[in-house]
Amino acid sequence: METTGRPTVPAAEEILGGYFPVLDHGFVALVDYMGSDADVEAAARVSYGAGTRRVSQTRGLVRYLRRHAHTTPSEMVEFKFHCSMPMFVARQWIRHRTASVNELSARYSLLPLLFYEPGHEQFAYQSRLNNQGREADPAPTALYRRAIERWEQLRNEAAHGYEWLLSEDVARELARIDLPLSTYTQWYWKIDLHNLLHFLRLRVDAHAQWEIQEYGRVMAGMLQRVAPLSYEAWVDYEVLGARLSAGELEVLRSLLRPDPESESIRGEGVATKEDLKAAGLAPREIRELLDKLSPAERPDFTLDLSQMKSAEEMSGKMAKAVPEPTG
């Protein structure tokens, strides 16, 4: 490999080009990156000379920028990922319109016939509180087994139909049309640090669909290796932090009184449910405020390097699932 004159990060170099499995057949690989925490600082302080700052000063500035939503310095750092995910996850993912994307095209490429199958622990009834989510507890085992049987039947028929159409030399753009949303697709996804942090804040959240959370967790681990100070600030201010509405602040102000002379804050009492309603909070807002005030465990997105696969291993797995081309 040729040497490079650009700045590199040893922790990032260790995983560069390595493939981390996600779900049953998916993966995420950090293909390339440009910049690090030092570049965030350099963009914010264009007048200072290289090597004149200490890590503690870089950390302080990175945290200040994150805390006060100064985002353009973070746009100087970029990540390029190679990802494979079920199509229904890709359709959620692509809603983030702040990346450059090149997806595998089934118009001229043969799709690997790999289908996502959720484990029993992730197979649950529709949530009674969230129209977009599922219950925390898994559905009965018997129902899960029946669902697996139906999925396998549908997928076998779709796969055989795809293979038959290809064998009859039907155009690939038509042969693909009845493949289910559980079919895996792939893409290259390039994004800057600021927009990656926004993506991850939404996608590692417990309210996001579990499957896309799994991708977010791996990508957060990769971010941690490229820009550890930005990662730390993101966890502190966005993952574990919370935004407060005017009504929520009103409730907290009624309970906490600042003492300017001693630079301290004194507690003033207890807010009842009626107090929260009087502040204009709807029942759902009250539940969300209580969630924000509940203690949260610091997440651990550290990558397990024992799970990292080579590009050759992953491409070999994909190649085995591709139908044999005809004629």
Secondary structure as a PSIPRED ss2 file (coil, helix, strand):
# PSIPRED VFORMAT (PSIPRED V4.0)

   1 M C   1.000  0.000  0.000
   2 E C   1.000  0.000  0.000
   3 T C   1.000  0.000  0.000
   4 T C   1.000  0.000  0.000
   5 G C   1.000  0.000  0.000
   6 R C   1.000  0.000  0.000
   7 P C   1.000  0.000  0.000
   8 T C   1.000  0.000  0.000
   9 V C   1.000  0.000  0.000
  10 P H   0.000  1.000  0.000
  11 A H   0.000  1.000  0.000
  12 A H   0.000  1.000  0.000
  13 E H   0.000  1.000  0.000
  14 E C   1.000  0.000  0.000
  15 I C   1.000  0.000  0.000
  16 L C   1.000  0.000  0.000
  17 G C   1.000  0.000  0.000
  18 G C   1.000  0.000  0.000
  19 Y E   0.000  0.000  1.000
  20 F E   0.000  0.000  1.000
  21 P E   0.000  0.000  1.000
  22 V E   0.000  0.000  1.000
  23 L C   1.000  0.000  0.000
  24 D C   1.000  0.000  0.000
  25 H C   1.000  0.000  0.000
  26 G E   0.000  0.000  1.000
  27 F E   0.000  0.000  1.000
  28 V E   0.000  0.000  1.000
  29 A E   0.000  0.000  1.000
  30 L E   0.000  0.000  1.000
  31 V E   0.000  0.000  1.000
  32 D E   0.000  0.000  1.000
  33 Y E   0.000  0.000  1.000
  34 M E   0.000  0.000  1.000
  35 G C   1.000  0.000  0.000
  36 S C   1.000  0.000  0.000
  37 D H   0.000  1.000  0.000
  38 A H   0.000  1.000  0.000
  39 D H   0.000  1.000  0.000
  40 V H   0.000  1.000  0.000
  41 E H   0.000  1.000  0.000
  42 A H   0.000  1.000  0.000
  43 A H   0.000  1.000  0.000
  44 A H   0.000  1.000  0.000
  45 R C   1.000  0.000  0.000
  46 V C   1.000  0.000  0.000
  47 S C   1.000  0.000  0.000
  48 Y C   1.000  0.000  0.000
  49 G C   1.000  0.000  0.000
  50 A C   1.000  0.000  0.000
  51 G C   1.000  0.000  0.000
  52 T C   1.000  0.000  0.000
  53 R C   1.000  0.000  0.000
  54 R C   1.000  0.000  0.000
  55 V H   0.000  1.000  0.000
  56 S H   0.000  1.000  0.000
  57 Q H   0.000  1.000  0.000
  58 T H   0.000  1.000  0.000
  59 R H   0.000  1.000  0.000
  60 G H   0.000  1.000  0.000
  61 L H   0.000  1.000  0.000
  62 V H   0.000  1.000  0.000
  63 R H   0.000  1.000  0.000
  64 Y H   0.000  1.000  0.000
  65 L H   0.000  1.000  0.000
  66 R H   0.000  1.000  0.000
  67 R H   0.000  1.000  0.000
  68 H C   1.000  0.000  0.000
  69 A C   1.000  0.000  0.000
  70 H C   1.000  0.000  0.000
  71 T C   1.000  0.000  0.000
  72 T H   0.000  1.000  0.000
  73 P H   0.000  1.000  0.000
  74 S H   0.000  1.000  0.000
  75 E H   0.000  1.000  0.000
  76 M H   0.000  1.000  0.000
  77 V C   1.000  0.000  0.000
  78 E E   0.000  0.000  1.000
  79 F E   0.000  0.000  1.000
  80 K E   0.000  0.000  1.000
  81 F E   0.000  0.000  1.000
  82 H E   0.000  0.000  1.000
  83 C E   0.000  0.000  1.000
  84 S E   0.000  0.000  1.000
  85 M E   0.000  0.000  1.000
  86 P E   0.000  0.000  1.000
  87 M H   0.000  1.000  0.000
  88 F H   0.000  1.000  0.000
  89 V H   0.000  1.000  0.000
  90 A H   0.000  1.000  0.000
  91 R H   0.000  1.000  0.000
  92 Q H   0.000  1.000  0.000
  93 W H   0.000  1.000  0.000
  94 I C   1.000  0.000  0.000
  95 R C   1.000  0.000  0.000
  96 H C   1.000  0.000  0.000
  97 R C   1.000  0.000  0.000
  98 T C   1.000  0.000  0.000
  99 A C   1.000  0.000  0.000
 100 S E   0.000  0.000  1.000
 101 V E   0.000  0.000  1.000
 102 N E   0.000  0.000  1.000
 103 E E   0.000  0.000  1.000
 104 L C   1.000  0.000  0.000
 105 S C   1.000  0.000  0.000
 106 A C   1.000  0.000  0.000
 107 R C   1.000  0.000  0.000
 108 Y C   1.000  0.000  0.000
 109 S C   1.000  0.000  0.000
 110 L C   1.000  0.000  0.000
 111 L C   1.000  0.000  0.000
 112 P C   1.000  0.000  0.000
 113 L C   1.000  0.000  0.000
 114 L C   1.000  0.000  0.000
 115 F E   0.000  0.000  1.000
 116 Y C   1.000  0.000  0.000
 117 E C   1.000  0.000  0.000
 118 P C   1.000  0.000  0.000
 119 G C   1.000  0.000  0.000
 120 H H   0.000  1.000  0.000
 121 E H   0.000  1.000  0.000
 122 Q H   0.000  1.000  0.000
 123 F C   1.000  0.000  0.000
 124 A C   1.000  0.000  0.000
 125 Y C   1.000  0.000  0.000
 126 Q E   0.000  0.000  1.000
 127 S C   1.000  0.000  0.000
 128 R C   1.000  0.000  0.000
 129 L C   1.000  0.000  0.000
 130 N C   1.000  0.000  0.000
 131 N C   1.000  0.000  0.000
 132 Q C   1.000  0.000  0.000
 133 G C   1.000  0.000  0.000
 134 R E   0.000  0.000  1.000
 135 E C   1.000  0.000  0.000
 136 A C   1.000  0.000  0.000
 137 D C   1.000  0.000  0.000
 138 P C   1.000  0.000  0.000
 139 A C   1.000  0.000  0.000
 140 P C   1.000  0.000  0.000
 141 T H   0.000  1.000  0.000
 142 A H   0.000  1.000  0.000
 143 L H   0.000  1.000  0.000
 144 Y H   0.000  1.000  0.000
 145 R H   0.000  1.000  0.000
 146 R H   0.000  1.000  0.000
 147 A H   0.000  1.000  0.000
 148 I H   0.000  1.000  0.000
 149 E H   0.000  1.000  0.000
 150 R H   0.000  1.000  0.000
 151 W H   0.000  1.000  0.000
 152 E H   0.000  1.000  0.000
 153 Q H   0.000  1.000  0.000
 154 L H   0.000  1.000  0.000
 155 R H   0.000  1.000  0.000
 156 N H   0.000  1.000  0.000
 157 E H   0.000  1.000  0.000
 158 A H   0.000  1.000  0.000
 159 A H   0.000  1.000  0.000
 160 H H   0.000  1.000  0.000
 161 G H   0.000  1.000  0.000
 162 Y H   0.000  1.000  0.000
 163 E H   0.000  1.000  0.000
 164 W H   0.000  1.000  0.000
 165 L H   0.000  1.000  0.000
 166 L H   0.000  1.000  0.000
 167 S H   0.000  1.000  0.000
 168 E C   1.000  0.000  0.000
 169 D C   1.000  0.000  0.000
 170 V C   1.000  0.000  0.000
 171 A C   1.000  0.000  0.000
 172 R H   0.000  1.000  0.000
 173 E H   0.000  1.000  0.000
 174 L H   0.000  1.000  0.000
 175 A H   0.000  1.000  0.000
 176 R C   1.000  0.000  0.000
 177 I C   1.000  0.000  0.000
 178 D C   1.000  0.000  0.000
 179 L C   1.000  0.000  0.000
 180 P C   1.000  0.000  0.000
 181 L C   1.000  0.000  0.000
 182 S C   1.000  0.000  0.000
 183 T E   0.000  0.000  1.000
 184 Y E   0.000  0.000  1.000
 185 T E   0.000  0.000  1.000
 186 Q E   0.000  0.000  1.000
 187 W E   0.000  0.000  1.000
 188 Y E   0.000  0.000  1.000
 189 W E   0.000  0.000  1.000
 190 K E   0.000  0.000  1.000
 191 I E   0.000  0.000  1.000
 192 D E   0.000  0.000  1.000
 193 L H   0.000  1.000  0.000
 194 H H   0.000  1.000  0.000
 195 N H   0.000  1.000  0.000
 196 L H   0.000  1.000  0.000
 197 L H   0.000  1.000  0.000
 198 H H   0.000  1.000  0.000
 199 F H   0.000  1.000  0.000
 200 L H   0.000  1.000  0.000
 201 R H   0.000  1.000  0.000
 202 L H   0.000  1.000  0.000
 203 R H   0.000  1.000  0.000
 204 V C   1.000  0.000  0.000
 205 D C   1.000  0.000  0.000
 206 A C   1.000  0.000  0.000
 207 H C   1.000  0.000  0.000
 208 A C   1.000  0.000  0.000
 209 Q C   1.000  0.000  0.000
 210 W H   0.000  1.000  0.000
 211 E H   0.000  1.000  0.000
 212 I H   0.000  1.000  0.000
 213 Q H   0.000  1.000  0.000
 214 E H   0.000  1.000  0.000
 215 Y H   0.000  1.000  0.000
 216 G H   0.000  1.000  0.000
 217 R H   0.000  1.000  0.000
 218 V H   0.000  1.000  0.000
 219 M H   0.000  1.000  0.000
 220 A H   0.000  1.000  0.000
 221 G H   0.000  1.000  0.000
 222 M H   0.000  1.000  0.000
 223 L H   0.000  1.000  0.000
 224 Q H   0.000  1.000  0.000
 225 R H   0.000  1.000  0.000
 226 V H   0.000  1.000  0.000
 227 A C   1.000  0.000  0.000
 228 P H   0.000  1.000  0.000
 229 L H   0.000  1.000  0.000
 230 S H   0.000  1.000  0.000
 231 Y H   0.000  1.000  0.000
 232 E H   0.000  1.000  0.000
 233 A H   0.000  1.000  0.000
 234 W H   0.000  1.000  0.000
 235 V H   0.000  1.000  0.000
 236 D H   0.000  1.000  0.000
 237 Y H   0.000  1.000  0.000
 238 E H   0.000  1.000  0.000
 239 V H   0.000  1.000  0.000
 240 L C   1.000  0.000  0.000
 241 G C   1.000  0.000  0.000
 242 A C   1.000  0.000  0.000
 243 R C   1.000  0.000  0.000
 244 L C   1.000  0.000  0.000
 245 S C   1.000  0.000  0.000
 246 A H   0.000  1.000  0.000
 247 G H   0.000  1.000  0.000
 248 E H   0.000  1.000  0.000
 249 L H   0.000  1.000  0.000
 250 E H   0.000  1.000  0.000
 251 V H   0.000  1.000  0.000
 252 L H   0.000  1.000  0.000
 253 R H   0.000  1.000  0.000
 254 S H   0.000  1.000  0.000
 255 L H   0.000  1.000  0.000
 256 L E   0.000  0.000  1.000
 257 R E   0.000  0.000  1.000
 258 P E   0.000  0.000  1.000
 259 D E   0.000  0.000  1.000
 260 P C   1.000  0.000  0.000
 261 E C   1.000  0.000  0.000
 262 S C   1.000  0.000  0.000
 263 E C   1.000  0.000  0.000
 264 S E   0.000  0.000  1.000
 265 I E   0.000  0.000  1.000
 266 R E   0.000  0.000  1.000
 267 G E   0.000  0.000  1.000
 268 E C   1.000  0.000  0.000
 269 G C   1.000  0.000  0.000
 270 V C   1.000  0.000  0.000
 271 A C   1.000  0.000  0.000
 272 T C   1.000  0.000  0.000
 273 K H   0.000  1.000  0.000
 274 E H   0.000  1.000  0.000
 275 D H   0.000  1.000  0.000
 276 L H   0.000  1.000  0.000
 277 K H   0.000  1.000  0.000
 278 A H   0.000  1.000  0.000
 279 A C   1.000  0.000  0.000
 280 G C   1.000  0.000  0.000
 281 L C   1.000  0.000  0.000
 282 A C   1.000  0.000  0.000
 283 P H   0.000  1.000  0.000
 284 R H   0.000  1.000  0.000
 285 E H   0.000  1.000  0.000
 286 I H   0.000  1.000  0.000
 287 R H   0.000  1.000  0.000
 288 E H   0.000  1.000  0.000
 289 L H   0.000  1.000  0.000
 290 L H   0.000  1.000  0.000
 291 D H   0.000  1.000  0.000
 292 K H   0.000  1.000  0.000
 293 L H   0.000  1.000  0.000
 294 S C   1.000  0.000  0.000
 295 P C   1.000  0.000  0.000
 296 A C   1.000  0.000  0.000
 297 E C   1.000  0.000  0.000
 298 R C   1.000  0.000  0.000
 299 P C   1.000  0.000  0.000
 300 D C   1.000  0.000  0.000
 301 F C   1.000  0.000  0.000
 302 T C   1.000  0.000  0.000
 303 L C   1.000  0.000  0.000
 304 D C   1.000  0.000  0.000
 305 L H   0.000  1.000  0.000
 306 S H   0.000  1.000  0.000
 307 Q H   0.000  1.000  0.000
 308 M C   1.000  0.000  0.000
 309 K E   0.000  0.000  1.000
 310 S C   1.000  0.000  0.000
 311 A H   0.000  1.000  0.000
 312 E H   0.000  1.000  0.000
 313 E H   0.000  1.000  0.000
 314 M H   0.000  1.000  0.000
 315 S H   0.000  1.000  0.000
 316 G H   0.000  1.000  0.000
 317 K H   0.000  1.000  0.000
 318 M H   0.000  1.000  0.000
 319 A H   0.000  1.000  0.000
 320 K H   0.000  1.000  0.000
 321 A C   1.000  0.000  0.000
 322 V C   1.000  0.000  0.000
 323 P C   1.000  0.000  0.000
 324 E C   1.000  0.000  0.000
 325 P C   1.000  0.000  0.000
 326 T C   1.000  0.000  0.000
 327 G C   1.000  0.000  0.000
